[in-house]
Amino acid sequence: MKKTVLFSLFLFAAAFVSAQEINVVEKRAAETVPFAQPFALQFVLSHTPGYQVTVDEASLSKDFEITQVNAVQNSPGTMTYDFTALPFVLGKATFTVTFELTQNEKPFARAQEEVFVNITRAKTFNDQNLREIRPPHIPSGWLTWLLAALLLGALIYVLRYWWKRTQEQARSVADVQDTRPGNVIALSKIDALLDSGLWENRQYKVFYITLSDILREYLWRQFGVDASADTSAELLRRVKNMTQMAPFMYQLRDFLSSGDLVKFAKAVPSEQVRDKDVKILREIIIETAPKELSPAAREDEA
């Protein structure tokens, strides 16, 4: 009896921890950018639904000035953050950011990420023989005012051009919406996950978190079932009476069990187990998709 109670407490603690997770599953940024020129950074986050994701401004590197921040909620458990930043250092620099999972302004989990950027150095003269042949001369009279006006006009033009470009970039990112069918999105995300390098870098927990999120997002997009905050047992109970999912309950239970072992028991899966779980998820998505959109249906028509 005591062992049963302890095991139940362990499962409850594991579910509680999993309900307060946030991970950076993908990041994009240029490797080399010019000094003091705006550039874009993008982070794709996987998090527990029902919580807010915020940026800890104190964690941002002082070597960069953030001019634009844009957040898009892709699904109840995934979102994208886009930054526009200006670098004010030369050489190798590190852009740091910490995302917080909060509820009622109380933090529950954090995810810190670093992006390494090479800032192009300005051209300088290192010849020791170069020297001034006369002291600097400041023009006077109307020529001074003319030069000042030209410099001010050039500065205003540059600032206006930069502001317009950053606004256009921010609008273009915000306007991008994925309107593809749910099964097409899910299958493409599986392919992207396999190509992400997470498995090769032994990031097995993040790999299976993302794989599980693909299933939950597919259920939300295809059937309107929000299982993003469900434990494995709750998800199975939720889809048990769904006509489309009923034939796959055994495979679904096997798929979720493999993920729980990796996420909570820190099991190290083999490539055979990974391939089996990916195959199960692909099969569920293909067979439960609308027949006119299903790849299997298109093959039958051909």
N, C-alpha and C positions, 0 to 999 in steps of 0.2 A: 504493500500500500504506500509506504513512504517513497519507494522508488518511482511509483506511478505519479505521485504528487510532484516530485522533483522534476521528472521528465516533462510534465505539463507546464511547470514554471519555466523550464528551459525553452519550450516551444513558444510560450507567451513572450518571454524576453526577446527571443529571436524575431518574432513578428513585430514587436514594438520597435526594435532597432531598425528593422527593414522599413518600417513606416516612417522613419526619420532619416532617410538617406538622400544625398545629393552627390552627383558625379559629373565630371566633365568628360563626355564621351567623344568629343571631336573639337579641334581648334584649327583655325586657318589664319595665316598672316604671312606677309612677304618676308623673305629672309634678309633682304637688303633694301633700305630706304634712305632717301637723301635727308640731310640735316635740316630740321625745322620745316619739313614738308609733311602734310597730313597723309596718314595711311590708315587702312582699315584692319581691324582684328575681329574675328568671329569665334564664339564659343557655343557649342551645342551641349545642353545640360539634360541629364536624366534625374528626376527628383520625385519624391513622394507627393502625390496629389493632395490637395487640401491645404498646402502650406504656401507661403509667399517666398519667392527667391529675390534677394536683394544683393547689392554690391557693397562690400565693406570699403568705403572710400579711404579709410586710413591705410588699407593694404596696398593701394595703388602706388606704383613707383613714382618718386618725385622727379625722375629724369624725363617724364612724359607729361604733357598737358592734354587732358581729355576734353575734346571739344564737342563730342556728340556721343550719346548713349541711346541705344534703341533695343527694346526687349519685345519678343514675339512669342506668345504661347502657342506651340504647335499642337499640343494635346494636353489632357489633364496631367500627364507625367513627363512632358518634354517641353523645352523652350530654347530659344536662340537669343543670345546677347550679342549685339554689334557695337563696337567702339570705333570712334575716329580719334586718333591721337597724333600729337606733334612731338617728335623727339628733340631734346635739347642737350644731348651729349654726343660725343664722337666715338667711333669705334664700336666695340661690342657692348650691348646693353641688354638688360633683362626687364621685360614688361611683366609685372606681377599683378594678380588680381585674386581676390578671395570672394567667393559667393557664399551667402548664408541662407539657410533654410529657416524661416521664421514663421511665427504665428502669434498675432497680437504683439508684435515687436519683440518677441522673445526668441532668441536663436536656439535651434535644436541641432543643427549640423552645419559643417563648413566644408568647402572644397576649394583648395588653393591651387592655382595654376601659374606656370611660368612660360613665357615665350621669349626666345632668344632672337634678337634682331641686331644686324650689323648696320650701323649708321655710317654712311659715306663721309669720309673726312673732307674738309675744305682744302683747296689747293693753297699751299704755302711755299715760300722760298726759303731754302736752307743754306744758301750761299752766304758765307760769312763775309765775302768781299763786297756785298751789296750794302750801300749806305746812302743816307740822304745827302744830296749835294747842296741843299739850302733848306732853311727851316720852313715849316708849313706856312702858307700864305692864305689868309682869310680875305676874300674879296669884300669890297665895301660898296656902299651906294646902291643904285638900282640893280646892279648885277647880283648882289647878295639876295635881294628880294626875289629876283627872277629864278635863281637857283633853288631857293627855299620853296617857291611855289611849284616848280617842276618836281622836286623831290616829294612834296606833299601830295601832288596829283598822282605820281607814280605809286606812292604808298597806298593811297585810297583805292586806286585801280586794283593793286595786288590783293588788298584785303577784301574788296568786293568780289573779285574773281574767286578767291579761296572760299569765302562764305557761300557763294552760289554753288560751287562744286560740292561742298560738304552737305548742303541742303539737298541737292539732287541725289547724291549717294544715299543719304538717309531715307529719302522717299522711295528710291528704287528698291532698297532692302525691305522696307516696310510693306511695299506693294506686292512682293513676291508671295504668292499663295499656291500651294500644291493642290491642284484641282483634279489630279488623277484618281481613278477608283482605288478603294481601300486595299484591294488585293495586289494591285500593281505597286502601290507605295510600299506595302509590306515586303514583297518579294525583292524590290530594289534595295530596301534597307538591309535585308539579309545579305545580299551580294556586297553591299558597302561594308558591312560588319566583317565579313570574311576577308575583305581587302584592307581593313583598317590597320592590321599589324598587332592588334591587341593579343591575339592568340600567340603569335610568334614572340611577343615580349612577355609572355607568361602572365598577362593580366586576365586570368581566368574569371575572377569574380566580376570585373567590369564587363567582360564578354558575355557572361550569362545574365547579368542584370539587363544589358541591352537586348539580348535575345528574348528575354521575358517581356520587356517593354514593347517589343515589336508585336508579340501576340496580343498584349493588352490594348495597344493602340489599334490593332486590326479589329478587335471586337468592338471597340468604340466607334471606329469609322464605318464598319460594315453593318453592324447590327444595333448600334446605339447603346451598347452595354458598357457601362463605365466600371471596369474591374481594376482600375489603376491602383486603388488602395486596398484591394483584397489580398488576403493570404492565399496560399495555394489551395487550402481546403475550402475557403470561401468561394474562390473562383470556380472550383469543381461543382460546388452546390449551385452556384448561380447559373451555369451553363448546362446543368444536368437535364433540364426540361426543354432545352432548345432543340427543335427538330433537326436543324443543320448540324449541331455538334454531337448529338447522341451517338452516332456510329463511331466517334473518335474518343470516347471517354477513356478507354484503356490507354491509348497512345498519349492522350493529354496528361493523364496521371503519371505516366512514365516520364514524360517531358518535364513536368513540374518537379518531380522528385529529384531528377538529375540536377536541376538548377538549384534547389534548396540545399543539396549536399555541398555544392560548390560555394554558395553564398554564405551559408551559416555554419557548416561543418568544416569549411576550408579544405574540402576534398580536391585533389588534383585529377581532373578528368583526362582520359586518353583521347587520341584523335578519333578512335573508333566510336567512343561515346559522343564526342562532339558531332561527328558526321551523322550519327543516328538521331540526335536531337534536332539538328538542322533539317534532316529529311522529314522527321515527324511534323515540324512546323510548316515546311513547304507543302506537305501533303494536306494538312488541315486547311491552309489558306487556299490552295488550288481547288480542293473538293467542295469547300463551302462558299466559294465565290459565285456570284450570279452566272448562270450558264452562258449567257451571251458574252460575258467578259472573261470567262474561265479559259486559260490556255488549253485545258483538256478538251473543252467544247470546240475550240477553234480547230484542233487536230481532227476531231470527229467530222467536222464539216468539210475539211480538206479531203 
